[in-house]
Amino acid sequence: RRFTMLSSDPYVVYVNVDNNTRRSSRFGQQLVSNRMGVLMASLAVTMLLALALSGSDEGSGLAIKSAKLSQAKAVPAMSLHKMEQVYAKKEIMNKVIAKATKGLSAKDLKIAKHLIARAQSQSLPSLAGMKTTKLQDADCTHKDAYDMILEKFTGLETTLTHDKNMRVTENHTAWEEKHESYTAWIDSESTYREAQKRKSTADTAVKYAQDELDKYSTAVEAGAASYQDTIAPMAAEKADLVSQQIMIGQIVELISGMAQPTATKATKAASLAQIKAKVTKLTSDKKMPATMHAQALKIKHMTTALAEVSAATIADAMEILDDMSEEITTRVTAIDAATATADANLAADKADKLKWEVDVVELSNTADAEGSTANTADLKRQSLAGIYTVKNNAFQDQVAHYHQDVSQFTTEIEGVGSIVKVIQTLVDSC
């Protein structure tokens, strides 16, 4: 926009006005629906200069038409960028005031311009020195116009204040949402890491249990094979030994019967026949240990001598049979001990195998549950990370212009407020 100062020398001021001075945001979009709120609030300060530049000849406190170039040069120099900012704000204020005065009659608009000029002269002492005509005191014949103008600017001040508060609330809400989403995300990350640790621990426990199960499964298989190869044959051997021991006992009884004084010749002959038959059976048993087989052969050779039933012969036979019985007892005892040990070891291995089978199942279920928990925690943390990213971007997007927005609102509110005070003073004086 170009303004030309009406003086002896031409003086051009270039003003860069951003039509999107206050950026759009979620709450800002809501403010757009309030045309007076956003449009007026986005225009707030620069009418001060515009009115000074375009004021009527009747005299505005900021009438710049009569300002001389020499007076302008007396103002301390400022950078071009700073000048653009100053005049841009004034242009925005022009638009704010234009909105507030829209709809006024030409007469009321003229009155409003004078009132605004008075407010500007009070709030901008640097420009007040450029006044050429002093405004008259309140003209109470224009009280209705004063009231109408006051209502418009009071409403504008209220709207701007509300919109500023909304902007502050927007920033605070965005910060809170960002902070809360960050905390929730970090907490979910911690929960996920803990779930991962529990899953790892559960997996380690399952592996250990599986290793133990494999070990005892192998032990049971080896024990069963060994039992089949060693203990099972011993059981058959024991059965044969027990049968041999019973037969030896029977031979001992027959010999003892023959030695009895009451034994007749016929009884002795019958007993001797049974002894020969049993001894023959013993000596023909291939499973009999070699030492016992040798002893059995001795008894077999003594059967003829037994017919005489001499004390010496009977004593020799009894000694041989007693040695055979003792050897059988020793062997049976060893077989029983080996069998008991093998049974105990195999039973223990089977019990441990069963225990680890149960543990593998239970620990695997626990590991599966921990895995499910970890997966759920992972999905949740990813979701919360996404929410945080959105909230953080939203906060950063609006906070970049927050201070500029609040500063602009403050300037607009102060500018409109100074106008309200002047008008209120005139109204009160009537």
Disulfide bonds with the S-S distance in Angstrom:
Cys140-Cys430 2.21
